[in-house]
Amino acid sequence: MIKAIIGKIIGTRNDRWIKQYKKKVLAINALEPAYEKMSDIELQNAFEELKKRVRSVEKDLQEKTLLEVLPESFAITREASKRILKMRHFDVQLIGGMVLNDGKIAEMKTGEGKTLVATLAVALNAMKDESVYVVTVNDYLAHRDSKEMEPLYQFLGYSVGTITASVRDDDERLEIYSKDIVYGTNNEFGFDYLRDNMKYSLEHKVQKSHAFAIVDEVDSILIDEARTPLIISGPVDRRMENYNKADEVAKSMQVEVDFTIDEKNRAILITEEGIKKAENLFGVDNLYKIENAALSHHLDQALKANYLFFIDKDYIVANNEVVIVDEFTGRLSEGRRFSEGLHQALEAKEGVSIKEESQTLADITFQNYFRMFSKLSGMTGTAQTEATEFLEIYNLEVVSIPTNLAIKRKDLNDLIYKSEKEKFDAVILKIKELHDKGQPVLVGTASIEKSETLHALLKKERIPHTVLNAKQHTKEAEIIKDAGLKGAVTIATNMAGRGVDIKLTDEVKEL
């Protein structure tokens, strides 16, 4: 009660932060007229002088010096952005940049230009002559953002590199990490750190320091995927025929008779009847004797593969291989494999080539990797709900940034239906209604399977549409480019949910 009264009088902690940042915004804006009058060369020289000032002081004083040059750095970066990208940072974006520089999380609503906001803190912190990492949730965003912002960084005298799964060569990776600014995914940065720890010489390590990282969609990476282990593994000698035999036994077993399913914990418990059936089919007298440990393990994994993991939801089959679908991003996780024989069990289930099982050689969680950085900050549209976790685990405070303009989006109530058929009927009806008006429609689905169900229903109704899921990932840029056109209907899994910018054409903005 007392806290609420005090909050009304002096404002919330967030209000006080914003008030302090707004004072600095005034100082940045006051510099704008002078920088506008400068030629490109003069502007670049002014920025180089700031770099020299930061690099001339001792390492432990550089952070203090960054704060001193922040107004000039932000003002020059904004002016450079106006000239090179034809985009001028709004005042609220300047606040977002200051929040990132302070090692906090900037909570910014969808459409507020987080990619442009990051350039302010990146350009400032790269003055310390240590690589700045910009972390995104997928290769598409890493490539898009780096290419869009690279002309600005180059104008300011910085080099830019992008680490994606397609970069296989060690020397090429070493070259990319030598750049001033490196864009990449959380997976690529994490795996490169593990590979570095398996190298014998320092000069072959690609990550020279962990000075500053800005994590886009920070709630997804640092909270949702915090305990996800990144694992580098090596081969283990196993008898390949055991996988097929275990799959055959698993397929012959009945739910609630031979085993029960624990959906919540994604676990399977074999009943006494199931044990007897398995022993009979394997031709052993005791499945749980030490010499049969491998068989019982293979059976456990085969049961999971057949009854807990589903094609077009947890994985797809492509080019005679089982490829994981990332549960957080909806994208294919090329090169990643389930551990402890589960991937082999899925390969046996689907009748594709079974590859060797592996053992863990090195592992780390995203939580432990990102806690190594001297300074860490992040951006997202949704962070306040996890503010306590961010503070307790990463010592990161969340600052809610005001929007530049009033939000026009209307958030409607959820609609609940008795059956999936009724739900899909209602969805198709709504799509038809909006499509007839010419409004672009984006429909989100939870899995590849659901997106293809909707695809079939729309095809039946002869409504033209495109589908974006892990199977069409190569066409992603083209599909997203057209999703804002008049009458466009796009069915997408969660791979289109994070950081994807669908631009509306002028003719549909008023529809």
VEXDREN-2710 file (C-alpha; in Angstrom, 1 decimal):
% VEXDREN-2710
k/r/px/py/pz
1/MET/0.0/0.0/0.0
2/ILE/2.7/2.5/1.1
3/LYS/4.8/1.4/-1.9
4/ALA/1.9/2.1/-4.3
5/ILE/1.4/5.6/-2.8
6/ILE/5.1/6.4/-3.1
7/GLY/5.0/5.1/-6.7
8/LYS/2.2/7.5/-7.6
9/ILE/4.0/10.5/-6.1
10/ILE/7.5/9.9/-7.5
11/GLY/6.8/7.4/-10.2
12/THR/7.8/3.8/-10.7
13/ARG/11.5/2.8/-11.0
14/ASN/10.9/2.5/-14.7
15/ASP/9.5/6.0/-14.9
16/ARG/12.6/7.4/-13.1
17/TRP/14.9/5.5/-15.4
18/ILE/13.1/6.9/-18.5
19/LYS/13.2/10.4/-17.0
20/GLN/17.0/10.2/-16.6
21/TYR/17.5/8.9/-20.2
22/LYS/15.3/11.7/-21.6
23/LYS/17.8/14.2/-20.1
24/LYS/20.5/12.6/-22.1
25/VAL/18.3/12.6/-25.2
26/LEU/18.1/16.4/-25.0
27/ALA/21.9/16.5/-25.0
28/ILE/22.1/14.2/-28.1
29/ASN/19.5/16.2/-29.9
30/ALA/21.4/19.5/-29.2
31/LEU/24.3/18.1/-31.1
32/GLU/22.3/17.2/-34.2
33/PRO/22.4/20.6/-36.0
34/ALA/26.2/20.8/-35.9
35/TYR/26.7/17.2/-37.3
36/GLU/24.1/17.9/-40.0
37/LYS/26.3/20.6/-41.4
38/MET/29.4/18.3/-41.6
39/SER/30.5/16.6/-44.8
40/ASP/30.8/12.8/-44.8
41/ILE/34.6/13.0/-44.2
42/GLU/34.2/15.4/-41.4
43/LEU/31.6/13.2/-39.7
44/GLN/33.8/10.1/-40.1
45/ASN/36.8/12.0/-38.7
46/ALA/34.7/13.2/-35.7
47/PHE/33.8/9.5/-35.0
48/GLU/37.5/8.4/-35.3
49/GLU/38.5/11.0/-32.7
50/LEU/36.0/9.4/-30.3
51/LYS/37.5/6.0/-30.9
52/LYS/41.0/7.3/-30.2
53/ARG/39.8/8.8/-27.0
54/VAL/38.3/5.5/-25.8
55/ARG/41.3/3.4/-26.9
56/SER/43.8/5.7/-25.3
57/VAL/42.7/5.0/-21.7
58/GLU/43.3/2.0/-19.6
59/LYS/41.0/-1.0/-20.0
60/ASP/39.3/-0.5/-16.6
61/LEU/38.6/3.1/-17.5
62/GLN/37.1/2.5/-21.0
63/GLU/33.5/1.9/-19.7
64/LYS/33.6/5.3/-18.0
65/THR/34.9/6.9/-21.1
66/LEU/32.2/5.3/-23.2
67/LEU/29.6/7.1/-21.1
68/GLU/31.5/10.4/-21.6
69/VAL/31.4/10.1/-25.4
70/LEU/28.0/8.6/-25.6
71/PRO/26.1/11.8/-26.6
72/GLU/28.5/12.5/-29.5
73/SER/28.6/8.8/-30.5
74/PHE/24.8/8.5/-30.6
75/ALA/24.4/11.8/-32.5
76/ILE/27.0/10.8/-35.1
77/THR/25.5/7.3/-35.5
78/ARG/22.1/8.8/-36.0
79/GLU/23.4/11.3/-38.6
80/ALA/25.2/8.6/-40.4
81/SER/22.1/6.4/-40.4
82/LYS/20.1/9.3/-41.9
83/ARG/22.6/9.5/-44.8
84/ILE/23.4/5.9/-45.4
85/LEU/20.2/4.0/-44.4
86/LYS/17.7/6.9/-44.9
87/MET/16.5/6.1/-41.3
88/ARG/16.7/8.5/-38.4
89/HIS/16.7/7.2/-34.8
90/PHE/13.6/8.4/-32.9
91/ASP/14.1/9.7/-29.4
92/VAL/12.7/6.5/-27.9
93/GLN/15.2/4.6/-29.9
94/LEU/18.0/6.7/-28.4
95/ILE/16.7/5.6/-25.0
96/GLY/16.7/2.0/-26.1
97/GLY/20.3/2.4/-27.2
98/MET/21.3/3.8/-23.8
99/VAL/19.5/1.0/-22.0
100/LEU/21.6/-1.6/-24.0
101/ASN/24.8/0.3/-23.3
102/ASP/24.0/0.2/-19.6
103/GLY/23.8/-3.6/-19.7
104/LYS/20.0/-3.8/-19.3
105/ILE/17.2/-5.3/-21.3
106/ALA/15.2/-2.9/-23.5
107/GLU/11.6/-4.0/-23.7
108/MET/10.3/-2.5/-27.0
109/LYS/7.0/-3.3/-28.7
110/THR/6.8/-5.0/-32.0
111/GLY/7.6/-2.6/-34.9
112/GLU/9.6/-0.1/-32.8
113/GLY/12.8/-0.8/-34.8
114/LYS/15.0/-2.9/-32.4
115/THR/17.5/-3.7/-35.2
116/LEU/18.2/0.0/-35.7
117/VAL/18.3/0.6/-31.9
118/ALA/21.1/-2.0/-31.5
119/THR/23.4/0.0/-33.9
120/LEU/23.7/2.8/-31.3
121/ALA/25.1/0.5/-28.6
122/VAL/27.1/-1.6/-31.0
123/ALA/28.9/1.4/-32.6
124/LEU/29.7/2.9/-29.2
125/ASN/31.0/-0.4/-27.6
126/ALA/33.1/-1.4/-30.7
127/MET/35.2/1.6/-29.9
128/LYS/36.9/-0.5/-27.2
129/ASP/38.6/-2.5/-30.0
130/GLU/37.0/-5.8/-28.8
131/SER/34.5/-7.6/-31.0
132/VAL/30.8/-6.9/-30.2
133/TYR/28.5/-9.9/-30.7
134/VAL/24.9/-9.3/-31.9
135/VAL/22.9/-12.5/-31.2
136/THR/19.8/-13.5/-33.1
137/VAL/17.5/-16.5/-32.9
138/ASN/18.1/-17.8/-36.5
139/ASP/20.4/-17.6/-39.5
140/TYR/17.9/-15.7/-41.6
141/LEU/17.7/-12.8/-39.1
142/ALA/21.5/-12.8/-38.5
143/HIS/22.1/-12.5/-42.3
144/ARG/19.3/-10.0/-42.8
145/ASP/20.3/-7.7/-40.0
146/SER/24.0/-7.7/-40.7
147/LYS/23.5/-7.0/-44.4
148/GLU/21.0/-4.2/-43.7
149/MET/23.2/-2.5/-41.1
150/GLU/26.6/-3.2/-42.6
151/PRO/26.7/0.0/-44.8
152/LEU/26.2/2.1/-41.6
153/TYR/29.0/0.3/-39.7
154/GLN/31.3/0.6/-42.7
155/PHE/30.7/4.3/-42.8
156/LEU/31.8/4.5/-39.2
157/GLY/35.0/2.6/-39.9
158/TYR/33.9/-0.9/-38.6
159/SER/34.2/-4.3/-40.2
160/VAL/31.2/-6.7/-40.0
161/GLY/31.0/-10.5/-40.1
162/THR/28.2/-13.0/-40.0
163/ILE/28.4/-16.5/-38.5
164/THR/25.8/-18.9/-39.8
165/ALA/25.6/-22.7/-40.0
166/SER/26.6/-22.5/-43.7
167/VAL/30.2/-21.3/-42.7
168/ARG/32.0/-24.7/-42.4
169/ASP/35.6/-23.7/-42.9
170/ASP/37.7/-23.0/-39.7
171/ASP/39.8/-20.4/-41.4
172/GLU/36.7/-18.6/-42.6
173/ARG/35.2/-18.6/-39.1
174/LEU/38.5/-17.3/-37.7
175/GLU/38.4/-14.4/-40.2
176/ILE/34.7/-13.6/-39.4
177/TYR/35.5/-13.4/-35.6
178/SER/38.3/-11.0/-36.3
179/LYS/35.7/-8.4/-37.4
180/ASP/34.7/-5.5/-35.1
181/ILE/31.1/-6.6/-35.1
182/VAL/29.9/-10.2/-35.4
183/TYR/26.3/-11.2/-36.1
184/GLY/25.2/-14.8/-35.5
185/THR/22.8/-17.1/-33.7
186/ASN/23.0/-18.3/-30.1
187/ASN/23.7/-21.8/-31.4
188/GLU/26.7/-20.8/-33.5
189/PHE/28.3/-18.7/-30.8
190/GLY/27.8/-21.4/-28.2
191/PHE/29.1/-24.2/-30.4
192/ASP/32.2/-22.2/-31.5
193/TYR/33.0/-21.6/-27.8
194/LEU/32.9/-25.4/-27.2
195/ARG/35.0/-26.1/-30.3
196/ASP/37.5/-23.5/-29.0
197/ASN/37.9/-25.4/-25.7
198/MET/38.8/-28.5/-27.7
199/LYS/41.6/-26.8/-29.6
200/TYR/45.3/-27.1/-28.6
201/SER/46.6/-23.6/-29.4
202/LEU/45.3/-20.2/-28.6
203/GLU/45.8/-18.8/-32.2
204/HIS/43.3/-21.3/-33.5
205/LYS/40.6/-20.2/-31.1
206/VAL/38.0/-18.0/-32.9
207/GLN/36.4/-16.3/-29.9
208/LYS/39.2/-14.1/-28.5
209/SER/37.1/-12.3/-25.9
210/HIS/33.6/-12.1/-24.4
211/ALA/33.4/-8.4/-24.0
212/PHE/29.8/-7.3/-25.0
213/ALA/26.8/-9.2/-26.5
214/ILE/23.4/-7.8/-27.4
215/VAL/20.9/-10.6/-27.5
216/ASP/17.8/-10.1/-29.7
217/GLU/14.6/-11.9/-28.5
218/VAL/16.4/-12.2/-25.2
219/ASP/13.5/-13.9/-23.4
220/SER/13.6/-16.8/-25.9
221/ILE/17.3/-17.3/-25.6
222/LEU/18.1/-16.5/-21.9
223/ILE/14.8/-17.8/-20.4
224/ASP/13.0/-20.3/-22.7
225/GLU/16.2/-22.0/-23.9
226/ALA/18.4/-21.2/-20.8
227/ARG/18.9/-24.8/-19.8
228/THR/19.2/-26.2/-23.3
229/PRO/22.5/-27.9/-23.5
230/LEU/24.8/-27.4/-26.5
231/ILE/26.6/-30.7/-27.0
232/ILE/29.6/-31.7/-29.1
233/SER/29.8/-35.5/-29.4
234/GLY/31.9/-38.3/-30.8
235/PRO/31.0/-41.8/-32.1
236/VAL/30.2/-44.8/-29.9
237/ASP/30.5/-48.4/-31.0
238/ARG/27.0/-49.9/-31.1
239/ARG/25.4/-52.9/-32.9
240/MET/23.2/-51.3/-35.5
241/GLU/20.8/-54.2/-35.8
242/ASN/19.7/-53.6/-32.2
243/TYR/18.0/-50.3/-33.2
244/ASN/15.8/-52.1/-35.8
245/LYS/14.9/-55.0/-33.5
246/ALA/14.0/-52.5/-30.7
247/ASP/11.8/-50.6/-33.1
248/GLU/10.1/-53.8/-34.2
249/VAL/9.4/-54.7/-30.5
250/ALA/8.2/-51.1/-29.7
251/LYS/5.7/-51.1/-32.6
252/SER/4.2/-54.4/-31.4
253/MET/3.5/-53.0/-27.9
254/GLN/0.1/-51.6/-26.9
255/VAL/-0.5/-48.4/-24.9
256/GLU/-2.0/-48.9/-21.5
257/VAL/-1.4/-52.7/-21.8
258/ASP/2.4/-53.0/-22.3
259/PHE/3.3/-49.5/-21.3
260/THR/1.9/-46.2/-20.0
261/ILE/2.7/-42.6/-21.2
262/ASP/3.6/-39.7/-18.9
263/GLU/2.8/-36.8/-21.3
264/LYS/3.9/-34.1/-18.8
265/ASN/7.5/-35.5/-18.3
266/ARG/7.7/-37.1/-21.8
267/ALA/8.4/-40.5/-20.3
268/ILE/7.3/-44.1/-20.8
269/LEU/6.9/-46.7/-18.1
270/ILE/6.8/-50.4/-19.3
271/THR/4.3/-52.6/-17.4
272/GLU/5.0/-56.2/-16.2
273/GLU/3.1/-57.5/-19.3
274/GLY/5.2/-55.3/-21.5
275/ILE/8.4/-56.6/-20.0
276/LYS/7.3/-60.2/-20.6
277/LYS/6.4/-59.4/-24.2
278/ALA/9.7/-57.7/-24.8
279/GLU/11.7/-60.5/-23.2
280/ASN/9.9/-63.0/-25.4
281/LEU/10.5/-61.0/-28.6
282/PHE/14.2/-60.3/-27.8
283/GLY/14.7/-63.9/-26.8
284/VAL/16.1/-63.2/-23.3
285/ASP/15.1/-64.4/-19.9
286/ASN/15.6/-61.1/-18.0
287/LEU/15.5/-57.8/-19.9
288/TYR/17.1/-56.0/-16.9
289/LYS/20.2/-58.3/-16.5
290/ILE/23.4/-56.3/-16.8
291/GLU/24.3/-58.0/-20.1
292/ASN/20.9/-56.9/-21.5
293/ALA/21.3/-53.2/-20.5
294/ALA/21.8/-52.1/-24.1
295/LEU/18.6/-53.9/-25.2
296/SER/16.5/-52.3/-22.5
297/HIS/18.0/-48.9/-23.3
298/HIS/17.2/-49.3/-27.0
299/LEU/13.7/-50.3/-26.2
300/ASP/13.1/-47.3/-24.0
301/GLN/14.3/-45.0/-26.8
302/ALA/12.3/-46.9/-29.4
303/LEU/9.1/-46.5/-27.4
304/LYS/9.8/-42.7/-27.0
305/ALA/10.5/-42.4/-30.7
306/ASN/7.3/-44.2/-31.7
307/TYR/4.9/-42.7/-29.1
308/LEU/6.3/-39.4/-27.9
309/PHE/8.0/-37.9/-31.0
310/PHE/5.9/-37.1/-34.1
311/ILE/6.9/-36.5/-37.7
312/ASP/6.2/-32.9/-39.0
313/LYS/6.1/-31.7/-35.4
314/ASP/9.3/-32.8/-33.6
315/TYR/11.2/-33.7/-36.8
316/ILE/10.9/-34.2/-40.5
317/VAL/12.4/-36.7/-42.9
318/ALA/14.4/-35.1/-45.7
319/ASN/17.0/-36.7/-48.1
320/ASN/16.8/-40.0/-46.2
321/GLU/17.6/-38.3/-42.9
322/VAL/15.7/-37.4/-39.7
323/VAL/16.1/-33.6/-39.2
324/ILE/15.1/-32.0/-35.9
325/VAL/12.5/-29.2/-35.9
326/ASP/13.6/-26.7/-33.2
327/GLU/10.7/-26.4/-30.7
328/PHE/11.4/-22.7/-30.0
329/THR/12.0/-21.4/-33.5
330/GLY/10.1/-23.9/-35.7
331/ARG/13.2/-24.1/-37.9
332/LEU/15.2/-27.1/-39.0
333/SER/18.2/-27.8/-36.8
334/GLU/20.6/-29.1/-39.5
335/GLY/23.5/-31.0/-38.0
336/ARG/21.9/-31.4/-34.6
337/ARG/21.0/-34.9/-33.4
338/PHE/19.1/-36.2/-30.4
339/SER/21.4/-37.9/-27.9
340/GLU/21.5/-41.3/-26.1
341/GLY/20.3/-43.3/-29.1
342/LEU/17.0/-41.4/-29.5
343/HIS/18.0/-40.1/-33.0
344/GLN/18.9/-43.7/-34.1
345/ALA/15.5/-44.9/-32.7
346/LEU/13.8/-42.3/-34.9
347/GLU/15.8/-43.3/-37.9
348/ALA/14.8/-46.9/-37.3
349/LYS/11.1/-45.8/-36.9
350/GLU/11.1/-44.0/-40.2
351/GLY/13.1/-46.6/-42.1
352/VAL/16.0/-44.3/-43.1
353/SER/19.8/-44.9/-42.8
354/ILE/20.8/-45.3/-39.2
355/LYS/24.0/-43.3/-38.2
356/GLU/26.4/-44.1/-35.4
357/GLU/25.4/-43.2/-31.9
358/SER/27.6/-40.6/-30.1
359/GLN/29.0/-39.7/-26.7
360/THR/29.3/-36.2/-25.2
361/LEU/32.8/-34.6/-25.6
362/ALA/31.9/-31.1/-24.5
363/ASP/28.7/-29.3/-23.4
364/ILE/27.4/-26.0/-22.1
365/THR/24.0/-24.4/-21.5
366/PHE/23.1/-21.0/-23.0
367/GLN/22.7/-19.7/-19.5
368/ASN/26.3/-20.5/-18.6
369/TYR/27.7/-19.3/-21.9
370/PHE/26.1/-15.8/-21.8
371/ARG/27.0/-15.3/-18.1
372/MET/30.7/-15.2/-19.2
373/PHE/30.3/-11.9/-21.0
374/SER/31.7/-8.8/-19.2
375/LYS/28.7/-6.8/-20.4
376/LEU/25.4/-8.3/-21.6
377/SER/22.2/-6.7/-22.8
378/GLY/19.1/-7.7/-24.7
379/MET/16.0/-6.6/-26.6
380/THR/12.5/-8.1/-26.8
381/GLY/8.9/-7.2/-27.0
382/THR/8.1/-9.2/-23.9
383/ALA/10.4/-9.1/-20.9
384/GLN/8.6/-7.7/-17.9
385/THR/6.9/-11.0/-17.1
386/GLU/10.4/-12.6/-16.6
387/ALA/12.0/-9.5/-15.0
388/THR/12.6/-11.4/-11.7
389/GLU/14.4/-14.3/-13.5
390/PHE/16.5/-11.9/-15.5
391/LEU/17.6/-10.1/-12.4
392/GLU/18.3/-13.2/-10.3
393/ILE/20.0/-15.3/-12.9
394/TYR/21.8/-12.7/-15.1
395/ASN/21.7/-9.5/-13.0
396/LEU/19.9/-7.9/-15.9
397/GLU/17.3/-5.2/-15.2
398/VAL/14.3/-4.7/-17.6
399/VAL/13.4/-1.2/-18.8
400/SER/10.1/-0.7/-20.7
401/ILE/10.7/1.8/-23.5
402/PRO/7.7/4.1/-24.5
403/THR/6.4/3.6/-28.1
404/ASN/7.2/6.3/-30.6
405/LEU/3.5/6.5/-31.7
406/ALA/0.3/5.2/-30.2
407/ILE/-0.2/1.5/-30.9
408/LYS/-2.9/0.9/-33.5
409/ARG/-3.0/-2.9/-33.1
410/LYS/-6.2/-4.3/-31.4
411/ASP/-5.7/-7.3/-29.2
412/LEU/-8.9/-9.3/-29.2
413/ASN/-10.1/-12.0/-26.7
414/ASP/-9.3/-15.7/-27.3
415/LEU/-12.0/-17.8/-28.8
416/ILE/-12.4/-21.4/-27.5
417/TYR/-14.1/-24.2/-29.6
418/LYS/-15.4/-27.6/-28.6
419/SER/-13.5/-29.4/-31.3
420/GLU/-10.6/-28.9/-33.7
421/LYS/-12.9/-29.1/-36.7
422/GLU/-15.0/-26.3/-35.4
423/LYS/-11.9/-24.2/-34.7
424/PHE/-10.5/-24.8/-38.2
425/ASP/-14.0/-24.0/-39.8
426/ALA/-14.0/-20.7/-37.9
427/VAL/-10.4/-19.9/-39.0
428/ILE/-11.2/-20.6/-42.7
429/LEU/-14.3/-18.4/-42.4
430/LYS/-12.3/-15.5/-40.9
431/ILE/-9.6/-15.8/-43.5
432/LYS/-12.2/-15.7/-46.3
433/GLU/-13.8/-12.6/-44.8
434/LEU/-10.5/-10.7/-44.5
435/HIS/-9.2/-12.0/-47.9
436/ASP/-12.3/-10.7/-49.7
437/LYS/-11.6/-7.2/-48.2
438/GLY/-8.0/-7.4/-49.6
439/GLN/-6.4/-7.4/-46.1
440/PRO/-3.2/-9.4/-45.8
441/VAL/-3.7/-12.4/-43.4
442/LEU/-1.0/-14.1/-41.3
443/VAL/-2.1/-17.3/-39.6
444/GLY/0.2/-18.9/-36.9
445/THR/0.2/-22.6/-36.3
446/ALA/2.0/-24.7/-33.6
447/SER/3.5/-27.3/-36.0
448/ILE/4.3/-28.2/-39.6
449/GLU/1.4/-30.7/-39.4
450/LYS/-1.2/-28.1/-38.5
451/SER/0.1/-25.7/-41.1
452/GLU/-0.4/-28.4/-43.7
453/THR/-3.9/-29.2/-42.4
454/LEU/-4.8/-25.5/-42.9
455/HIS/-3.1/-25.6/-46.4
456/ALA/-5.4/-28.4/-47.4
457/LEU/-8.5/-26.7/-46.1
458/LEU/-7.7/-23.4/-47.9
459/LYS/-6.9/-25.3/-51.1
460/LYS/-10.3/-26.9/-50.9
461/GLU/-11.9/-23.4/-50.5
462/ARG/-9.7/-22.2/-53.5
463/ILE/-8.2/-19.4/-51.4
464/PRO/-4.7/-18.6/-52.8
465/HIS/-2.1/-18.7/-50.0
466/THR/1.5/-19.6/-49.2
467/VAL/2.9/-21.8/-46.4
468/LEU/6.0/-21.0/-44.4
469/ASN/7.3/-23.8/-42.3
470/ALA/10.6/-25.7/-41.8
471/LYS/10.0/-27.6/-45.1
472/GLN/10.0/-24.3/-47.1
473/HIS/12.8/-22.5/-45.2
474/THR/14.7/-21.8/-48.4
475/LYS/11.9/-19.6/-49.7
476/GLU/11.5/-17.7/-46.4
477/ALA/12.8/-14.3/-47.6
478/GLU/10.5/-14.4/-50.7
479/ILE/7.4/-15.5/-48.7
480/ILE/7.9/-12.8/-46.0
481/LYS/8.5/-10.1/-48.7
482/ASP/5.1/-10.9/-50.2
483/ALA/3.2/-11.4/-46.9
484/GLY/2.2/-7.8/-46.6
485/LEU/0.7/-7.5/-50.2
486/LYS/-3.0/-6.9/-50.8
487/GLY/-5.0/-10.1/-50.4
488/ALA/-1.9/-12.2/-49.3
489/VAL/-2.7/-15.2/-47.1
490/THR/0.3/-16.7/-45.3
491/ILE/0.2/-19.8/-43.1
492/ALA/3.3/-20.0/-40.8
493/THR/4.7/-22.0/-37.9
494/ASN/6.5/-20.2/-35.1
495/MET/9.6/-19.8/-37.4
496/ALA/7.9/-16.6/-38.5
497/GLY/7.2/-15.4/-35.0
498/ARG/10.5/-14.0/-33.8
499/GLY/12.1/-10.9/-35.3
500/VAL/10.3/-11.3/-38.6
501/ASP/9.3/-7.9/-40.2
502/ILE/6.4/-8.1/-42.5
503/LYS/6.1/-4.7/-44.3
504/LEU/2.6/-3.6/-45.4
505/THR/2.2/-1.9/-48.8
506/ASP/0.7/1.6/-48.8
507/GLU/-2.5/0.3/-50.5
508/VAL/-3.4/-2.0/-47.6
509/LYS/-2.5/0.2/-44.7
510/GLU/-6.0/1.7/-44.6
511/LEU/-7.9/-1.5/-45.2
END
